[in-house]
Amino acid sequence: MADIETDPQISEGTPNVDVDMGEGEGGAGQEETGLPEIEPEKEKRVTFLDFLKSPIVAIDIGTGEDQTTLHAHQDMLIKSPYFAEICANFSEGETDRRISLPHDNLTATGSVLEYLYNDEYFPRRLSPGHKSSEVETDPSIPLPDNNGESLLRHARVYTLADKFRLPALKSLAHSKISKTQSNAKGEIAYARFVYKETSAEDKTIRKPVAAFWATRSHVLRHQAEDEFRAMCLEFPQFGFDVLSLVLDKQEKTGAPRGEASVNVPVSGRKRARVSQG
């Protein structure tokens, strides 16, 4: 290589240019400053132990002599936006952290807390992680379940999950409803709760109740005729919803009036529950 000073391609008027930009100011070599590279800070992994270190919150369920106090770790509770908003008002270092739920069901609230800790609640699915899984038997509920306790357990969890803004828990409770066996009297008890505690816009469990009875009322109402009549009188909307489904089907199919109730579409549940007699 020719010496730069005597290279004939460079005239005398050409300014002396430093061709090694790697060491010049503003050159590519600016990265090699000798300063240590700053690695991005790694996100800290939150462990179950971290949850257990959080403050304890007292939850008062019910009122008066029926009041029961449950306790839960705050960092578990704030998985629910409802509880998170309440806990945000606790001052730093506050020891008496308390939440009042005077109108909520104790057992259902316990199921919600169980879910916040374990992503499940009793009775559990036999195949964890599969929404179509069968549900384990609850030996505390007698058979036949004339009071509909098996269905009501999950319906109460469903309504609380809606209140506490836990959509995944709502979905879980709904999947368990679809797998729960009952009889006519139990179904009426369940229908009464649903029409009392859910809004008319609810299509997840309320609409299927009407479809269930529209499909099977020609059989089930004879097993619980007094209860069915009382339900229609207490909740006229229930009777109207059932009748509307029957008449809609009759209009679409042109079936004789005596056959309309037999041909009503099945409910939105995943499968028909078998009557336990």
Phi, psi and chi 1 to 4 in degrees:
 res  aa     phi    psi   chi1   chi2   chi3   chi4
   1 MET       -  137.2  178.1  177.4  179.6      -
   2 ALA   -71.2  152.0      -      -      -      -
   3 ASP   -66.8  135.3 -170.6  -16.2      -      -
   4 ILE   -60.5  -37.7  -66.1  178.1      -      -
   5 GLU   -66.6  -30.6  -67.2 -176.6    0.3      -
   6 THR  -107.1    5.6   58.8      -      -      -
   7 ASP   -65.1  122.1 -167.1  -33.8      -      -
   8 PRO   -66.7  -18.7   24.2  -35.2      -      -
   9 GLN   -75.8   -8.9  -64.0 -178.3    2.5      -
  10 ILE  -108.6  118.5  -59.5  177.8      -      -
  11 SER   -80.1  167.3   62.5      -      -      -
  12 GLU   -67.1  -25.8  -65.9 -179.6   -1.8      -
  13 GLY   -83.4   -2.6      -      -      -      -
  14 THR   -77.5  127.2  -56.9      -      -      -
  15 PRO   -64.9  150.4   21.5  -31.6      -      -
  16 ASN   -70.2  107.3 -171.9    9.3      -      -
  17 VAL  -101.5  131.1  179.3      -      -      -
  18 ASP   -81.8  108.2 -171.4  -10.5      -      -
  19 VAL   -80.3  -14.7  -64.8      -      -      -
  20 ASP   -90.9   85.8 -172.6    1.8      -      -
  21 MET   -72.3   -9.4  -62.1  -59.5  -65.8      -
  22 GLY   -64.8  -26.7      -      -      -      -
  23 GLU  -105.0   -6.3  -62.8  179.9   -0.3      -
  24 GLY   -78.5  167.5      -      -      -      -
  25 GLU   -73.6  125.1 -172.2  174.6  -21.6      -
  26 GLY    87.5    2.9      -      -      -      -
  27 GLY   -81.6  180.0      -      -      -      -
  28 ALA   -66.3  -21.5      -      -      -      -
  29 GLY   -77.0    5.3      -      -      -      -
  30 GLN   -63.7  -24.9 -172.1  175.0    6.7      -
  31 GLU   -66.0  -29.4  -64.0  178.5   -0.9      -
  32 GLU   -86.5   69.2  -60.2  178.1    2.4      -
  33 THR   -94.2   -6.2   59.9      -      -      -
  34 GLY    85.7   -6.4      -      -      -      -
  35 LEU   -80.1  143.7  -64.8  175.5      -      -
  36 PRO   -67.6  140.7   24.8  -33.5      -      -
  37 GLU   -69.7  138.6  -66.8 -174.8    3.6      -
  38 ILE   -94.9  112.2  -58.8  176.1      -      -
  39 GLU   -79.6  144.0  -64.1 -176.6    1.5      -
  40 PRO   -62.0  140.8   21.3  -32.6      -      -
  41 GLU   -69.2  129.9 -175.2  176.3  -12.5      -
  42 LYS   -77.8  139.4  -65.5 -178.3  179.5  179.1
  43 GLU   -68.3  131.7 -175.1  176.7  -10.1      -
  44 LYS   -71.5  132.5 -178.8 -176.9  177.3 -178.5
  45 ARG   -78.6  126.3 -176.0  175.3   73.1   88.4
  46 VAL   -87.0  123.0  178.8      -      -      -
  47 THR  -101.8  167.1   66.3      -      -      -
  48 PHE   -62.3  -32.8 -170.5   73.3      -      -
  49 LEU   -62.9  -35.7 -177.7   59.6      -      -
  50 ASP   -61.6  -40.5  -68.4  -36.5      -      -
  51 PHE   -60.9  -42.0  -75.3  113.6      -      -
  52 LEU   -70.7  -18.1  -60.8 -176.5      -      -
  53 LYS   -82.3  -11.3  -69.5  178.4  179.5  177.7
  54 SER   -74.0  161.1   63.8      -      -      -
  55 PRO   -60.7  151.8  -22.1   32.8      -      -
  56 ILE   -86.7  134.3  -63.2  -65.7      -      -
  57 VAL  -115.3  130.7  179.1      -      -      -
  58 ALA   -87.3  134.2      -      -      -      -
  59 ILE  -121.0  111.8  -54.2  170.3      -      -
  60 ASP   -89.6  117.6  -64.1  -34.8      -      -
  61 ILE  -106.2  130.1  -45.0  -64.9      -      -
  62 GLY    82.7 -172.8      -      -      -      -
  63 THR  -138.4  161.7   57.4      -      -      -
  64 GLY    58.2 -136.5      -      -      -      -
  65 GLU   -68.5  -20.4  -65.3 -179.0   -3.9      -
  66 ASP   -88.9    1.2  -64.6  -31.5      -      -
  67 GLN   -73.5  136.3 -174.4 -179.6   88.5      -
  68 THR  -128.4  139.9  -58.9      -      -      -
  69 THR  -107.3  124.3  -59.6      -      -      -
  70 LEU  -106.2  160.9  -54.1  178.3      -      -
  71 HIS  -131.2  141.9  -62.3   86.2      -      -
  72 ALA  -149.4  156.3      -      -      -      -
  73 HIS   -76.6  136.6  -66.9   87.6      -      -
  74 GLN   -59.0  -41.3 -179.8  168.5  -58.7      -
  75 ASP   -68.3  -18.3  -77.0   -0.7      -      -
  76 MET   -79.4  -42.5  -75.8  -65.2 -176.6      -
  77 LEU   -62.5  -38.5  -75.6  177.7      -      -
  78 ILE   -73.7    2.8   61.9  175.5      -      -
  79 LYS   -62.9  -25.4  -67.9  179.9  179.5 -179.2
  80 SER   -91.0  124.4  156.5      -      -      -
  81 PRO   -57.3  -32.2  -26.0   35.9      -      -
  82 TYR   -61.4  -50.6  175.3   91.4      -      -
  83 PHE   -70.8  -33.0  -71.6  129.8      -      -
  84 ALA   -61.1  -39.7      -      -      -      -
  85 GLU   -66.2  -37.8  -69.8  175.3    0.3      -
  86 ILE   -69.9  -46.1  -62.9  175.4      -      -
  87 CYS   -65.1  -24.9  -68.2      -      -      -
  88 ALA   -64.9  -19.4      -      -      -      -
  89 ASN   -87.7   -8.2  -65.8  -40.6      -      -
  90 PHE   -73.4  135.2  -64.6  142.9      -      -
  91 SER   -80.0  156.7   60.2      -      -      -
  92 GLU   -60.3  129.0 -173.3   70.7   23.3      -
  93 GLY    83.2    0.8      -      -      -      -
  94 GLU   -65.7  130.4 -175.4  173.2  -10.4      -
  95 THR   -95.1  -34.5   55.6      -      -      -
  96 ASP   -94.7   81.0 -173.9   18.9      -      -
  97 ARG   -94.9  119.6  -61.4  169.7 -173.6 -115.5
  98 ARG  -141.2  139.4 -170.2  169.9  -65.0  -87.2
  99 ILE  -125.5  134.9  -64.4  174.0      -      -
 100 SER  -108.4  126.4  178.5      -      -      -
 101 LEU  -127.0   73.9  -59.4  174.3      -      -
 102 PRO   -68.0  -22.6   24.4  -33.9      -      -
 103 HIS  -110.1    4.7  -54.2  -63.0      -      -
 104 ASP   -94.2  153.5  -69.2  -25.0      -      -
 105 ASN   -75.6  134.0  178.7  -90.9      -      -
 106 LEU   -64.4  -50.2  175.5   61.2      -      -
 107 THR   -62.4  -42.5  -58.5      -      -      -
 108 ALA   -66.4  -37.9      -      -      -      -
 109 THR   -64.7  -40.3  -55.5      -      -      -
 110 GLY   -60.4  -37.9      -      -      -      -
 111 SER   -65.8  -37.6  -65.5      -      -      -
 112 VAL   -63.4  -45.0  171.8      -      -      -
 113 LEU   -63.8  -39.4  -64.0  179.7      -      -
 114 GLU   -60.1  -39.9 -178.3 -179.3    0.4      -
 115 TYR   -66.1  -41.4  172.0   81.2      -      -
 116 LEU   -62.0  -31.5  -69.5  175.7      -      -
 117 TYR   -84.5  -37.1  -83.7   80.9      -      -
 118 ASN  -122.6   -0.9  -60.1  -42.8      -      -
 119 ASP    61.4   22.7  -66.7  -32.7      -      -
 120 GLU  -157.9  167.0 -110.8  -68.7    6.8      -
 121 TYR  -150.2  155.8   70.3   91.2      -      -
 122 PHE   -78.1  141.8  178.4   82.9      -      -
 123 PRO   -73.2  138.1   25.0  -32.6      -      -
 124 ARG   -88.9  164.5  -61.4  173.9  174.5 -120.1
 125 ARG   -73.0  140.1  -67.4  168.7  -67.1 -175.5
 126 LEU   -69.5  -27.6  -64.7  176.8      -      -
 127 SER  -116.8   92.3  -61.7      -      -      -
 128 PRO   -54.7  137.9  -23.7   34.1      -      -
 129 GLY    91.0   -9.6      -      -      -      -
 130 HIS  -110.9  115.3  -63.6  -81.3      -      -
 131 LYS   -66.4  -24.5  -70.4 -174.7  177.3 -179.5
 132 SER   -85.6    2.8   60.3      -      -      -
 133 SER   -66.7  148.0  169.4      -      -      -
 134 GLU   -68.5  160.4  -62.1  -64.5  -34.9      -
 135 VAL  -109.0  140.2  179.2      -      -      -
 136 GLU   -63.5  156.3   63.7 -175.2  -30.8      -
 137 THR   -78.4  139.5  -58.1      -      -      -
 138 ASP   -99.9  105.2 -178.2   -3.1      -      -
 139 PRO   -67.1  -13.4   24.4  -33.2      -      -
 140 SER   -78.5  -12.3   67.6      -      -      -
 141 ILE  -101.7  119.0  -63.5  178.7      -      -
 142 PRO   -72.9  157.4   28.0  -34.0      -      -
 143 LEU  -114.9  136.3  -64.1  176.9      -      -
 144 PRO   -73.3  150.4   27.9  -35.2      -      -
 145 ASP   -87.8   75.6 -177.8   11.3      -      -
 146 ASN   -69.3  -21.4  -69.4  -31.9      -      -
 147 ASN   -91.3   -3.8  -64.3  -36.9      -      -
 148 GLY    68.7   24.7      -      -      -      -
 149 GLU   -61.9  -35.4  -80.9  -55.9  -45.2      -
 150 SER   -61.6  -43.3  -64.7      -      -      -
 151 LEU   -72.6  -41.6  -72.1  168.9      -      -
 152 LEU   -64.6  -33.1  -69.9  173.5      -      -
 153 ARG   -56.1  -48.7  175.0 -166.1  -68.0  -87.8
 154 HIS   -76.1  -32.6  -57.5  -55.2      -      -
 155 ALA   -65.1  -38.7      -      -      -      -
 156 ARG   -66.8  -39.1  -68.8  176.2 -177.0  126.0
 157 VAL   -63.9  -41.0  171.5      -      -      -
 158 TYR   -58.4  -48.2  176.5   90.6      -      -
 159 THR   -67.6  -36.7   55.6      -      -      -
 160 LEU   -68.3  -38.0  -84.6 -173.9      -      -
 161 ALA   -61.6  -35.0      -      -      -      -
 162 ASP   -67.1  -42.6 -176.0   56.9      -      -
 163 LYS   -64.2  -42.9  173.5 -179.3  178.0  177.6
 164 PHE   -86.7    2.8  -62.3  146.8      -      -
 165 ARG    58.9   56.8  -74.2  173.7  -87.8  167.4
 166 LEU  -122.2   80.5  -66.4  166.6      -      -
 167 PRO   -60.3  -34.9   19.5  -31.6      -      -
 168 ALA   -65.9  -36.0      -      -      -      -
 169 LEU   -70.5  -37.4  178.3   55.8      -      -
 170 LYS   -58.4  -44.7  -78.5 -177.4   65.2  175.9
 171 SER   -63.7  -40.5  177.5      -      -      -
 172 LEU   -64.2  -46.2  176.1   60.1      -      -
 173 ALA   -62.1  -40.3      -      -      -      -
 174 HIS   -63.7  -40.2  175.2 -122.2      -      -
 175 SER   -64.6  -32.3   71.5      -      -      -
 176 LYS   -75.6  -33.0  -68.7 -176.0  178.6 -176.8
 177 ILE   -59.0  -42.4  -71.2  171.5      -      -
 178 SER   -68.1  -16.1   69.9      -      -      -
 179 LYS  -106.4    7.0  -65.7  -64.4 -177.6 -179.4
 180 THR   -97.3  128.6  -59.8      -      -      -
 181 GLN   -82.9  148.3  -55.4  -63.8  -29.7      -
 182 SER  -157.2  179.2 -173.1      -      -      -
 183 ASN  -122.8 -174.4   59.5   16.5      -      -
 184 ALA   -61.2  -44.3      -      -      -      -
 185 LYS   -66.9  -38.6  -68.3 -177.1  178.7  179.7
 186 GLY   -64.7  -38.0      -      -      -      -
 187 GLU   -65.4  -37.4  -69.7  -73.4  -10.7      -
 188 ILE   -65.9  -42.7  -76.6  -68.0      -      -
 189 ALA   -60.6  -40.8      -      -      -      -
 190 TYR   -66.0  -44.5  169.6   69.3      -      -
 191 ALA   -61.0  -40.0      -      -      -      -
 192 ARG   -62.0  -44.3  179.7  176.7  -71.3  105.8
 193 PHE   -62.9  -45.8  175.7   86.7      -      -
 194 VAL   -62.1  -44.2  169.2      -      -      -
 195 TYR   -72.0  -22.6  -92.0   76.8      -      -
 196 LYS   -83.7  -37.4 -178.9  179.8  179.1 -178.9
 197 GLU  -104.2  -10.1  -60.0  -64.8  -22.0      -
 198 THR  -113.6  159.3   64.7      -      -      -
 199 SER   -81.0  159.8   68.2      -      -      -
 200 ALA   -63.0  -19.6      -      -      -      -
 201 GLU   -84.9   -8.2  -69.1   73.4   30.6      -
 202 ASP   -69.3  120.4 -174.5  -70.5      -      -
 203 LYS  -106.4   -6.6  -63.7 -179.6  179.8  179.5
 204 THR   -80.0  -48.2  -55.8      -      -      -
 205 ILE  -119.8  -24.4   64.0  172.6      -      -
 206 ARG   -75.2  -49.6 -177.4  169.7  175.7  140.0
 207 LYS   -60.7  -42.8 -173.5  175.4 -179.2 -179.9
 208 PRO   -62.0  -25.6  -27.7   37.1      -      -
 209 VAL   -61.8  -48.3  163.9      -      -      -
 210 ALA   -63.5  -41.2      -      -      -      -
 211 ALA   -65.1  -36.9      -      -      -      -
 212 PHE   -62.0  -45.6 -177.2   86.2      -      -
 213 TRP   -76.5  -32.3  -82.3   94.1      -      -
 214 ALA   -64.6  -33.1      -      -      -      -
 215 THR   -77.5  -35.8  -53.6      -      -      -
 216 ARG  -121.8    4.4  -58.9  168.3 -178.2   83.9
 217 SER   -63.2  -28.3   59.7      -      -      -
 218 HIS   -64.5  -18.4   58.9  -71.3      -      -
 219 VAL  -106.6  -50.1  175.1      -      -      -
 220 LEU   -69.7  -32.2  -66.3  179.6      -      -
 221 ARG   -66.1  -24.9   74.1 -178.0 -179.9   88.9
 222 HIS   -74.5  -22.0  -65.3  -61.5      -      -
 223 GLN   -83.7  -18.3  -59.6  174.3   14.9      -
 224 ALA  -148.1   55.2      -      -      -      -
 225 GLU   -64.2  -43.3 -170.8  162.4   -6.8      -
 226 ASP   -63.2  -43.3  -68.2  -20.0      -      -
 227 GLU   -65.8  -38.5  -67.8   84.0   -6.8      -
 228 PHE   -65.3  -43.3 -178.8   76.0      -      -
 229 ARG   -63.4  -44.6 -177.3 -172.1  -59.5  110.0
 230 ALA   -62.9  -37.4      -      -      -      -
 231 MET   -64.1  -43.7  174.7   69.6 -172.7      -
 232 CYS   -65.1  -34.8  -69.1      -      -      -
 233 LEU   -75.2  -36.6  -67.2  174.6      -      -
 234 GLU   -73.9  -37.6 -176.5  178.7   -1.7      -
 235 PHE  -126.9   82.8  -63.2   97.5      -      -
 236 PRO   -54.4  -29.0  -24.6   34.3      -      -
 237 GLN   -62.9  -34.3 -173.1   64.5   46.9      -
 238 PHE   -62.3  -50.6  168.3   75.2      -      -
 239 GLY   -60.2  -41.0      -      -      -      -
 240 PHE   -65.1  -42.9  177.8   80.1      -      -
 241 ASP   -63.0  -42.7  -69.8  -15.1      -      -
 242 VAL   -64.5  -47.4  171.6      -      -      -
 243 LEU   -63.3  -39.1 -179.4   60.6      -      -
 244 SER   -60.8  -41.4  -65.1      -      -      -
 245 LEU   -65.4  -40.9  -71.4  170.9      -      -
 246 VAL   -63.5  -47.1  173.0      -      -      -
 247 LEU   -68.3  -37.5  -64.2  179.1      -      -
 248 ASP   -60.5  -43.3  -72.8  -13.5      -      -
 249 LYS   -65.9  -37.6 -178.5   60.1  179.1  178.9
 250 GLN   -64.8  -41.1 -178.3  179.4  -25.5      -
 251 GLU   -63.5  -40.7  -75.9 -175.1    0.6      -
 252 LYS   -71.9  -35.0  -68.4  178.1 -178.2  178.9
 253 THR   -99.1  -19.3   62.2      -      -      -
 254 GLY    69.9   21.1      -      -      -      -
 255 ALA   -71.1  150.3      -      -      -      -
 256 PRO   -58.7  151.9  -22.8   33.1      -      -
 257 ARG   -56.8  -35.5  -77.5  178.8  -67.2  177.2
 258 GLY   -69.1  -16.4      -      -      -      -
 259 GLU  -106.3   -6.1  -61.0  176.5    7.6      -
 260 ALA   -59.8  -44.9      -      -      -      -
 261 SER   -67.0  -24.7   62.0      -      -      -
 262 VAL   -73.3  -30.3  177.7      -      -      -
 263 ASN   -98.9    8.7  -63.4  -40.0      -      -
 264 VAL   -63.7  140.4  173.4      -      -      -
 265 PRO   -58.1  148.3  -15.2   25.1      -      -
 266 VAL   -68.3  164.3  -63.7      -      -      -
 267 SER   -72.9  174.3   76.0      -      -      -
 268 GLY   -75.8   -0.8      -      -      -      -
 269 ARG   -68.6  156.5  -65.6  174.2 -177.9  143.0
 270 LYS   -66.5  -31.6  -65.4 -180.0 -179.5  177.4
 271 ARG  -156.6  155.1   65.0  176.9  175.6   84.5
 272 ALA   -69.7  136.9      -      -      -      -
 273 ARG   -80.9  143.0  -66.9 -159.7  -70.0  -85.8
 274 VAL   -86.3  131.2  179.7      -      -      -
 275 SER   -68.3  136.3  173.4      -      -      -
 276 GLN   -92.6    7.1  -64.4  172.9  -15.4      -
 277 GLY    81.0      -      -      -      -      -
